[in-house]
Amino acid sequence: MGDNLLGRVRRGPILLVFATGNLLAVAAALAAAGPISGTAPSRSTIGRTWPIAEPDALAEIEAKVATLPSDMSKAFGPRDKWTALKAAPLGIAGADRVRSVVPFYTLDFDITLPDGKTLYPKGFTFNPLTYVKLPQRLVVVHPRDLGWALRTARASDFILLSALGTQNGDAIDLSEKTGRPIYILEERVKQRLGLTVAPVIVEQSGTRLVLTEYGPKSRASAAPAKGATR
């Protein structure tokens, strides 16, 4: 660290003044604090202070929860009727297949700078994977194949439920039973990733998404993957 600082200081007088000022400030703070050990640290107030005017966030949440019905099903009906929990449907993978998709995205609005200059116009198309790295895989399954997903998925993977006919699956109930977060597959995610069948595991490879679809034989013989949840 010292060598790096010295290297930066040698590059010009402005950095030298900046570095020297920082060192003097640290030295002054240490001197004002007194010996590091053997004495209690001193407390001081520098500048004007004001009491915190904002209410406590946790207290606000608790107060709001206290006003809600104790049984939410009475207010919103049975959970299996909630449209927010309806998963996007997918077909059944009939055979093993690996394919790749580039998830291009097209802006539906202009992105402008504070001065009004357009940075990226509406209609601009780009590949988000050029700029980001997905840290986990997506394991997409029908409710009937959830056991396979739990055996196959790594600890860092996301498990998403897709609908199959009348089978939708209750992601909340299944999360509570399995002790693992389970999500639903949204229609926009299905379209963006180009998903057609399940089970399928989606994983980033460079600037593409690799979709590995698992047929009946692979599902029946799948062994727990390294780091998978049992």
C-alpha positions as CSV (number, residue, x, y, z in Angstrom):
1,M,0.0,0.0,0.0
2,G,2.8,2.3,0.9
3,D,4.6,1.7,-2.5
4,N,1.3,2.4,-4.3
5,L,0.8,5.7,-2.5
6,L,4.4,6.7,-3.1
7,G,4.0,6.0,-6.8
8,R,0.9,8.1,-7.0
9,V,2.5,11.0,-5.1
10,R,5.4,11.0,-7.5
11,R,3.1,11.7,-10.4
12,G,2.5,15.4,-9.7
13,P,2.3,18.2,-7.2
14,I,-1.5,18.0,-6.9
15,L,-1.4,14.4,-5.7
16,L,1.5,15.2,-3.4
17,V,-0.5,18.0,-1.7
18,F,-3.6,15.7,-1.5
19,A,-1.7,12.8,0.0
20,T,0.2,15.1,2.5
21,G,-3.0,16.7,3.6
22,N,-4.6,13.3,4.2
23,L,-1.6,12.1,6.3
24,L,-1.7,15.3,8.3
25,A,-5.4,14.9,9.0
26,V,-4.9,11.3,10.1
27,A,-2.0,12.3,12.4
28,A,-4.0,15.1,13.9
29,A,-7.0,12.8,14.6
30,L,-4.7,10.2,16.3
31,A,-3.1,12.9,18.4
32,A,-6.5,14.3,19.5
33,A,-7.7,10.8,20.4
34,G,-4.8,10.2,22.8
35,P,-3.2,6.8,23.5
36,I,-4.8,3.9,21.7
37,S,-4.7,1.6,24.7
38,G,-4.9,2.2,28.5
39,T,-7.5,5.0,28.3
40,A,-11.1,5.3,27.4
41,P,-11.9,6.8,24.0
42,S,-13.1,10.4,24.1
43,R,-16.3,11.6,22.5
44,S,-16.7,15.0,20.9
45,T,-19.2,16.8,18.7
46,I,-18.0,18.8,15.7
47,G,-20.3,21.2,14.1
48,R,-24.1,21.6,14.5
49,T,-26.3,18.6,15.1
50,W,-30.1,18.1,14.7
51,P,-32.4,15.4,16.1
52,I,-33.5,12.6,13.7
53,A,-36.9,13.7,12.4
54,E,-37.7,10.6,10.4
55,P,-39.8,8.0,12.2
56,D,-38.2,4.6,12.9
57,A,-38.7,2.4,9.8
58,L,-39.3,-0.8,11.7
59,A,-41.9,1.0,13.9
60,E,-43.7,2.1,10.8
61,I,-43.8,-1.4,9.4
62,E,-45.1,-2.9,12.7
63,A,-47.7,-0.2,12.9
64,K,-48.9,-0.9,9.4
65,V,-49.0,-4.7,10.0
66,A,-51.1,-4.2,13.1
67,T,-53.8,-2.6,10.9
68,L,-54.0,-5.5,8.5
69,P,-56.5,-8.4,8.9
70,S,-55.0,-11.4,10.8
71,D,-56.3,-13.7,8.1
72,M,-55.4,-12.3,4.7
73,S,-57.4,-15.0,2.9
74,K,-60.6,-13.3,4.0
75,A,-59.6,-10.1,2.4
76,F,-58.1,-11.5,-0.8
77,G,-59.6,-15.0,-1.1
78,P,-57.9,-18.4,-1.4
79,R,-54.3,-18.2,-2.5
80,D,-54.8,-20.5,-5.4
81,K,-56.9,-17.8,-7.0
82,W,-54.3,-15.1,-6.8
83,T,-53.3,-14.0,-10.3
84,A,-50.0,-12.8,-8.9
85,L,-49.0,-16.4,-8.2
86,K,-50.0,-17.8,-11.6
87,A,-46.9,-19.1,-13.4
88,A,-46.2,-19.0,-17.1
89,P,-46.9,-22.4,-18.8
90,L,-44.2,-24.5,-20.5
91,G,-44.4,-27.7,-22.5
92,I,-42.7,-30.9,-21.4
93,A,-39.1,-31.6,-22.5
94,G,-39.3,-34.8,-24.6
95,A,-35.6,-35.2,-25.0
96,D,-32.2,-33.8,-23.9
97,R,-31.3,-30.7,-25.8
98,V,-28.8,-27.8,-25.4
99,R,-29.3,-24.5,-27.2
100,S,-28.2,-20.9,-26.7
101,V,-30.1,-17.6,-26.7
102,V,-28.9,-14.0,-26.8
103,P,-31.4,-12.0,-24.7
104,F,-31.4,-8.8,-26.7
105,Y,-33.3,-5.9,-25.1
106,T,-34.8,-2.9,-26.9
107,L,-35.4,0.3,-25.1
108,D,-39.0,1.5,-25.2
109,F,-38.1,5.0,-24.0
110,D,-35.3,7.5,-24.5
111,I,-32.5,7.7,-21.9
112,T,-31.4,11.3,-21.6
113,L,-28.7,13.2,-19.7
114,P,-29.6,16.0,-17.2
115,D,-29.0,18.6,-19.9
116,G,-31.6,16.9,-22.1
117,K,-29.1,15.3,-24.5
118,T,-30.2,11.9,-25.6
119,L,-27.7,9.2,-24.5
120,Y,-29.6,6.2,-25.8
121,P,-32.7,6.6,-28.0
122,K,-35.9,4.7,-27.9
123,G,-35.5,1.6,-30.0
124,F,-31.8,1.1,-29.1
125,T,-31.1,-2.7,-28.9
126,F,-28.3,-4.2,-26.8
127,N,-27.3,-7.4,-25.1
128,P,-27.4,-7.0,-21.3
129,L,-25.0,-9.9,-20.9
130,T,-22.3,-7.7,-22.4
131,Y,-22.3,-5.7,-19.2
132,V,-23.4,-8.1,-16.4
133,K,-22.6,-11.5,-15.1
134,L,-25.4,-13.8,-13.7
135,P,-24.0,-15.3,-10.5
136,Q,-26.5,-18.2,-10.4
137,R,-28.3,-20.6,-12.7
138,L,-32.1,-20.7,-13.2
139,V,-33.7,-24.2,-12.7
140,V,-37.1,-24.1,-14.3
141,V,-39.5,-27.0,-13.6
142,H,-43.1,-28.0,-13.5
143,P,-44.5,-28.6,-10.0
144,R,-44.3,-32.4,-10.5
145,D,-40.6,-32.2,-11.1
146,L,-39.8,-30.1,-8.0
147,G,-38.1,-33.1,-6.4
148,W,-35.7,-33.4,-9.4
149,A,-35.0,-29.7,-9.1
150,L,-34.1,-29.9,-5.4
151,R,-31.8,-32.8,-6.1
152,T,-30.1,-31.1,-9.1
153,A,-30.0,-27.4,-8.1
154,R,-26.9,-25.9,-6.5
155,A,-27.2,-23.9,-3.3
156,S,-26.9,-20.7,-5.3
157,D,-29.4,-21.6,-8.0
158,F,-32.9,-20.1,-8.3
159,I,-35.7,-22.6,-8.7
160,L,-38.7,-21.3,-10.7
161,L,-42.0,-23.1,-11.1
162,S,-43.8,-23.1,-14.5
163,A,-47.4,-24.2,-15.0
164,L,-48.4,-27.4,-16.7
165,G,-52.1,-27.6,-17.6
166,T,-54.0,-27.1,-14.4
167,Q,-50.9,-27.7,-12.3
168,N,-49.5,-24.3,-11.1
169,G,-48.0,-25.1,-7.7
170,D,-48.1,-22.8,-4.6
171,A,-44.6,-21.3,-4.5
172,I,-45.2,-19.9,-1.0
173,D,-46.4,-23.2,0.5
174,L,-43.6,-25.2,-1.3
175,S,-41.0,-22.8,0.0
176,E,-42.2,-23.3,3.5
177,K,-42.3,-27.1,3.2
178,T,-38.9,-27.5,1.5
179,G,-37.1,-24.7,3.4
180,R,-35.8,-23.3,0.1
181,P,-36.9,-20.2,-1.7
182,I,-39.0,-21.1,-4.7
183,Y,-40.3,-18.6,-7.3
184,I,-42.8,-18.6,-10.1
185,L,-41.8,-18.2,-13.8
186,E,-43.2,-14.9,-15.1
187,E,-44.5,-14.6,-18.7
188,R,-42.0,-11.8,-19.5
189,V,-39.1,-13.9,-18.2
190,K,-40.3,-16.8,-20.3
191,Q,-40.4,-14.6,-23.4
192,R,-37.1,-12.9,-22.7
193,L,-35.2,-16.2,-22.2
194,G,-36.9,-18.0,-25.0
195,L,-38.2,-20.8,-22.8
196,T,-40.5,-23.4,-24.4
197,V,-40.2,-26.5,-22.3
198,A,-39.2,-27.7,-18.8
199,P,-37.3,-28.9,-17.0
200,V,-34.6,-26.6,-18.2
201,I,-31.5,-25.0,-16.6
202,V,-30.5,-21.6,-17.8
203,E,-26.8,-20.6,-17.3
204,Q,-24.7,-17.7,-18.7
205,S,-21.8,-18.5,-20.9
206,G,-20.0,-15.3,-22.1
207,T,-22.6,-13.1,-23.8
208,R,-25.1,-15.9,-24.3
209,L,-27.5,-17.9,-22.2
210,V,-27.2,-21.7,-22.5
211,L,-30.5,-23.6,-22.1
212,T,-30.1,-27.2,-21.1
213,E,-33.4,-29.1,-21.5
214,Y,-33.8,-32.5,-19.7
215,G,-35.8,-35.3,-21.2
216,P,-37.5,-38.2,-19.2
217,K,-34.4,-40.4,-19.1
218,S,-32.2,-37.7,-17.7
219,R,-34.8,-36.7,-15.1
220,A,-35.1,-40.3,-13.9
221,S,-31.4,-40.9,-13.6
222,A,-30.2,-37.5,-12.4
223,A,-27.9,-37.7,-9.4
224,P,-27.5,-34.9,-6.9
225,A,-25.1,-32.2,-8.3
226,K,-22.1,-31.0,-6.4
227,G,-23.4,-28.4,-3.9
228,A,-27.0,-29.4,-4.5
229,T,-29.7,-29.1,-1.8
230,R,-30.8,-32.5,-0.5
